[in-house]
Amino acid sequence: MEQRRIEWPTIGVAAVIGTGFVAVLAGHERIPLLVELALLAVLGAWYNSLQHEVIHGHPTPWAALNTAFGIAPLGLVVPFAVYRESHLAHHRDEHLTLPGADPESFYLAPATWQRYGVVRSVVPRAMRTLAGRLVLGPLVAAVRCWSQLAASLPTRRGAARVAGHLIGIAAVVVIVEASGLPVWVYVVGVAWGGGALSLLRSFAEHRVVDHGTQSAVVSAGRVMSLLYLNNNLHHSHHARPWVPWYELPRVHAELDADRLAAEGAGLYAGYGDIARRYLLRQFGSVAHPAIEQAGEPT
C-alpha cells in the first residue's frame, strides 16, 4: 500500500536516535563504560527498528527521502539495501520459515542438518536457545551477511554494493575516532549489543505450526515496544505490513491478534517470559519440521 503522508512520530523517533548517538559520542568521557555500552546497544537496536520502518515505506511519501533515514551503516554489519531485499523476501508469507526461501529463517533443511557433524552442529543448536542467540547471533549474522556479499563480488552490482558499504563504514569509524570514543567500544556496543537486542526481538517471532499463524506476539511493556516500534506485535505486522508502528496496536486489537497468536505460533507475556522458557532450552527444532514431515527434496 502506498504511503501518502508524512508520519511525524517516526520522524521524531529518528531525531531522538540521531541526537542520542551524537550525545554519546560528544559526552562519552563523562559516561561510565558499562552505561556507554548499554546506551549504544539500545541506540543500535532502535536504529535497526527505524530501518525496518523505512523498508516498509515510512515515514514519507518519497522513497528516496525514506531511504535517507535508514541508509547510514551505523550498525556496521548489514548494508541497508541487503536488509531491504532480505526483509521484503521474508514477507512473502507463503515461504515464511522455509530455509532457502525465507532469508530470515534460522531453520535448516533436514538434508542439510543431517550432513552436520558433532562439532559443526554445536552452533546451530546453541542458536536455538536464547542465550546462544544473544551471544553468538550477532557474529553468525555477520558471517552469513558477508559470505553472501563476498559471493556477489564478481557482479558489478555486488561489487558496487560492497564498495558503498565499506565507504559508509569508513565514514562512521572516522566520526567515532574524531569523537575520541574508542572504536572497539562502538563496535561492541552497537554491532554486538544492538545486534543482540534485535535478535532478542526476533528470537520467537516465527514458529512452524500445524494450524494458524506462524507469527507470534510478545506482549511487551511500553519501553520494549517503543524500542522495537511495536514489531513485537508480529502477527499484526505480517498481516498489515504497511501500517506505521504507532497505529499497529489499534490494528492488533481489531485483528484479535492475541487470540490468533495464542492458537498458533505463540503469545508471550513479555521478553522475560521468553527468557524464562528458552534461555538455555531449545526453541523448536534445528531442522525445519514441515519439510521433514513432508519428506520434500532439498
C-alpha positions as CSV (number, residue, x, y, z in Angstrom):
1,M,0.0,0.0,0.0
2,E,1.4,3.4,-1.0
3,Q,2.5,5.7,1.7
4,R,0.8,9.2,1.2
5,R,1.5,11.2,4.3
6,I,4.3,12.4,6.5
7,E,4.5,10.4,9.7
8,W,5.8,12.8,12.3
9,P,6.1,10.2,15.2
10,T,8.5,8.2,13.1
11,I,10.5,11.3,12.2
12,G,10.5,12.2,15.9
13,V,12.0,8.8,16.7
14,A,14.7,9.3,14.0
15,A,15.6,12.6,15.5
16,V,15.9,11.1,19.0
17,I,18.1,8.3,17.8
18,G,20.3,10.7,15.9
19,T,20.5,13.0,18.9
20,G,21.3,10.0,21.1
21,F,24.3,8.9,19.0
22,V,25.6,12.5,19.0
23,A,25.2,12.8,22.7
24,V,27.1,9.6,23.4
25,L,29.9,10.5,21.1
26,A,30.2,14.0,22.5
27,G,29.8,13.1,26.2
28,H,31.5,9.7,26.3
29,E,34.3,10.9,28.7
30,R,31.7,11.6,31.4
31,I,29.7,8.3,30.9
32,P,30.8,5.1,32.7
33,L,31.8,2.4,30.2
34,L,29.0,-0.1,31.0
35,V,26.4,2.7,30.7
36,E,28.0,3.7,27.5
37,L,27.8,0.2,26.1
38,A,24.2,-0.1,27.2
39,L,23.2,3.2,25.5
40,L,25.0,2.2,22.3
41,A,23.2,-1.1,22.3
42,V,19.8,0.5,22.8
43,L,20.5,3.1,20.1
44,G,21.8,0.4,17.7
45,A,18.7,-1.8,18.1
46,W,16.4,1.3,17.9
47,Y,18.1,2.3,14.7
48,N,17.5,-1.2,13.3
49,S,13.8,-0.8,14.2
50,L,13.8,2.5,12.3
51,Q,15.4,0.9,9.3
52,H,12.6,-1.7,9.4
53,E,10.0,1.0,9.2
54,V,11.8,2.6,6.3
55,I,11.9,-0.7,4.4
56,H,8.1,-0.7,4.6
57,G,7.7,2.7,3.1
58,H,7.8,5.0,6.0
59,P,7.8,7.8,7.1
60,T,7.2,10.0,4.0
61,P,5.6,9.5,0.5
62,W,9.0,9.9,-1.1
63,A,11.1,6.7,-1.4
64,A,14.5,8.5,-1.8
65,L,13.8,10.6,1.4
66,N,12.8,7.5,3.3
67,T,16.0,5.7,2.3
68,A,18.0,8.7,3.7
69,F,16.5,7.9,7.2
70,G,18.0,4.4,7.2
71,I,20.9,4.2,4.8
72,A,23.7,5.1,7.2
73,P,25.5,1.9,8.2
74,L,25.5,2.8,11.9
75,G,25.3,-0.9,12.8
76,L,28.3,-1.6,10.6
77,V,27.4,-5.1,9.5
78,V,24.4,-5.3,7.1
79,P,24.1,-2.9,4.1
80,F,20.7,-1.3,4.1
81,A,20.0,-2.5,0.5
82,V,20.7,-6.1,1.5
83,Y,18.5,-5.7,4.6
84,R,15.7,-4.3,2.5
85,E,15.8,-7.1,-0.1
86,S,16.1,-9.8,2.6
87,H,13.3,-8.5,4.7
88,L,10.9,-8.0,1.8
89,A,11.6,-11.5,0.7
90,H,10.8,-12.6,4.3
91,H,7.4,-11.0,3.9
92,R,6.4,-13.5,1.2
93,D,4.4,-15.4,3.7
94,E,3.9,-18.5,1.6
95,H,7.7,-19.0,2.1
96,L,7.8,-18.0,5.8
97,T,10.3,-20.0,7.8
98,L,11.4,-22.1,4.8
99,P,15.2,-22.4,4.7
100,G,16.5,-21.2,1.3
101,A,13.3,-19.3,0.6
102,D,12.9,-17.1,3.8
103,P,16.3,-15.3,4.2
104,E,15.5,-14.6,7.9
105,S,14.8,-18.2,8.8
106,F,17.0,-19.9,11.4
107,Y,15.7,-23.4,10.4
108,L,17.9,-25.7,8.3
109,A,16.7,-28.0,5.7
110,P,16.6,-31.6,7.1
111,A,19.1,-32.9,4.4
112,T,21.5,-30.1,5.3
113,W,21.2,-30.8,9.0
114,Q,21.9,-34.4,8.5
115,R,25.3,-33.6,6.9
116,Y,26.4,-31.6,10.0
117,G,28.8,-33.5,12.3
118,V,29.1,-33.3,16.0
119,V,31.3,-30.2,16.0
120,R,29.5,-28.3,13.3
121,S,26.1,-28.9,14.9
122,V,27.1,-27.0,18.1
123,V,26.5,-23.5,16.8
124,P,23.0,-24.3,15.2
125,R,21.9,-26.0,18.4
126,A,23.1,-23.1,20.5
127,M,21.4,-20.6,18.2
128,R,18.0,-22.3,19.1
129,T,18.5,-21.1,22.7
130,L,18.1,-17.5,23.7
131,A,21.5,-17.4,25.4
132,G,23.1,-18.7,22.3
133,R,21.2,-16.3,20.0
134,L,22.2,-13.3,22.1
135,V,25.9,-14.3,22.4
136,L,26.6,-15.9,19.1
137,G,23.9,-14.4,17.0
138,P,25.5,-11.1,16.0
139,L,28.6,-12.9,14.8
140,V,26.6,-15.6,13.0
141,A,24.5,-12.9,11.3
142,A,27.7,-11.0,10.3
143,V,29.3,-14.1,8.8
144,R,26.1,-15.0,6.9
145,C,25.8,-11.5,5.5
146,W,29.4,-11.1,4.5
147,S,29.6,-14.6,3.0
148,Q,26.7,-13.5,0.7
149,L,28.4,-10.2,-0.1
150,A,31.6,-11.9,-0.9
151,A,29.8,-14.3,-3.3
152,S,28.2,-11.2,-5.0
153,L,31.6,-9.5,-5.7
154,P,32.0,-10.9,-9.2
155,T,28.9,-9.0,-10.3
156,R,29.0,-5.2,-10.9
157,R,26.0,-4.7,-8.6
158,G,27.5,-6.7,-5.9
159,A,30.9,-5.0,-6.1
160,A,29.3,-1.6,-6.1
161,R,27.2,-2.5,-3.0
162,V,30.2,-3.8,-1.1
163,A,32.3,-0.7,-2.0
164,G,29.5,1.6,-1.0
165,H,29.0,-0.1,2.3
166,L,32.7,-0.1,3.1
167,I,32.9,3.6,2.4
168,G,29.9,4.1,4.7
169,I,31.6,2.1,7.5
170,A,34.8,4.1,7.0
171,A,32.9,7.3,7.4
172,V,31.3,6.0,10.7
173,V,34.7,4.9,12.0
174,V,36.2,8.3,11.2
175,I,33.5,10.1,13.0
176,V,33.8,7.8,16.0
177,E,37.6,8.2,16.2
178,A,37.2,12.0,15.8
179,S,35.0,12.0,18.9
180,G,37.6,10.2,21.0
181,L,35.4,7.2,21.7
182,P,37.4,4.0,21.2
183,V,36.2,2.2,18.1
184,W,36.1,-1.1,19.9
185,V,33.5,0.4,22.4
186,Y,31.3,1.5,19.5
187,V,31.6,-1.9,17.7
188,V,30.8,-3.9,20.9
189,G,28.0,-1.6,21.9
190,V,26.2,-1.0,18.6
191,A,27.2,-4.1,16.4
192,W,27.2,-6.7,19.2
193,G,24.9,-5.3,21.8
194,G,22.5,-3.7,19.4
195,G,22.5,-6.8,17.2
196,A,21.8,-8.9,20.3
197,L,18.8,-6.7,21.3
198,S,17.4,-7.0,17.8
199,L,17.9,-10.8,17.9
200,L,16.0,-10.9,21.2
201,R,13.0,-9.4,19.4
202,S,13.2,-11.9,16.5
203,F,14.0,-15.0,18.6
204,A,10.5,-16.3,18.9
205,E,8.8,-14.3,16.2
206,H,8.1,-17.4,14.0
207,R,7.3,-21.0,14.7
208,V,6.2,-23.8,12.3
209,V,2.7,-24.9,13.4
210,D,0.2,-27.3,12.0
211,H,-2.6,-24.7,12.1
212,G,-2.9,-21.0,12.5
213,T,-0.5,-18.1,12.2
214,Q,3.3,-18.8,12.1
215,S,3.9,-15.3,13.5
216,A,4.0,-14.8,17.3
217,V,3.1,-11.9,19.6
218,V,5.1,-10.7,22.6
219,S,3.0,-8.5,25.0
220,A,5.9,-6.3,25.8
221,G,5.8,-3.2,28.0
222,R,6.0,0.3,26.8
223,V,9.8,0.6,26.8
224,M,10.4,-2.6,24.8
225,S,7.5,-1.9,22.5
226,L,9.0,1.5,21.7
227,L,12.4,0.1,21.2
228,Y,11.0,-2.4,18.7
229,L,8.5,0.1,17.3
230,N,5.7,-2.4,18.1
231,N,7.3,-5.1,15.9
232,N,6.7,-7.4,18.9
233,L,3.1,-7.4,17.7
234,H,4.5,-9.6,14.9
235,H,1.4,-11.3,13.7
236,S,-0.3,-8.0,13.1
237,H,2.8,-6.6,11.3
238,H,2.8,-9.5,8.9
239,A,-1.0,-9.2,8.4
240,R,-0.7,-5.4,7.7
241,P,2.9,-4.7,6.9
242,W,2.1,-1.2,5.6
243,V,0.7,0.1,8.9
244,P,3.0,2.5,10.7
245,W,4.3,1.4,14.1
246,Y,2.2,3.8,16.2
247,E,-1.0,2.6,14.6
248,L,-0.2,-1.1,14.9
249,P,-1.7,-1.6,18.5
250,R,-5.1,-0.4,17.2
251,V,-4.9,-2.7,14.2
252,H,-3.7,-5.5,16.5
253,A,-6.8,-5.2,18.6
254,E,-9.1,-5.1,15.6
255,L,-7.5,-8.3,14.3
256,D,-7.9,-10.1,17.7
257,A,-4.3,-11.0,17.1
258,D,-3.6,-12.1,20.7
259,R,-6.1,-14.9,20.3
260,L,-4.7,-15.9,16.9
261,A,-1.2,-15.9,18.1
262,A,-2.1,-18.0,21.2
263,E,-3.7,-20.5,18.9
264,G,-0.7,-20.5,16.5
265,A,2.9,-19.5,16.9
266,G,2.6,-18.3,20.5
267,L,1.5,-15.4,22.7
268,Y,4.2,-14.4,25.2
269,A,3.9,-12.3,28.3
270,G,7.0,-10.2,27.6
271,Y,10.6,-10.9,26.8
272,G,11.1,-12.1,30.4
273,D,8.6,-14.9,29.6
274,I,10.7,-15.9,26.6
275,A,13.9,-15.9,28.6
276,R,12.3,-18.0,31.3
277,R,11.3,-20.6,28.8
278,Y,14.2,-20.6,26.4
279,L,17.3,-19.0,27.9
280,L,19.1,-22.4,27.9
281,R,16.4,-24.6,26.4
282,Q,16.0,-25.1,22.7
283,F,13.2,-23.3,20.9
284,G,11.8,-25.7,18.3
285,S,14.0,-27.9,16.2
286,V,17.0,-27.1,14.1
287,A,15.7,-28.9,11.1
288,H,12.5,-27.4,9.6
289,P,9.8,-29.8,10.8
290,A,7.3,-29.3,8.0
291,I,9.9,-30.3,5.3
292,E,11.0,-33.2,7.5
293,Q,7.4,-34.5,7.8
294,A,6.6,-33.9,4.1
295,G,9.8,-35.6,3.0
296,E,10.4,-32.9,0.4
297,P,13.7,-32.9,-1.6
298,T,16.2,-30.2,-0.5
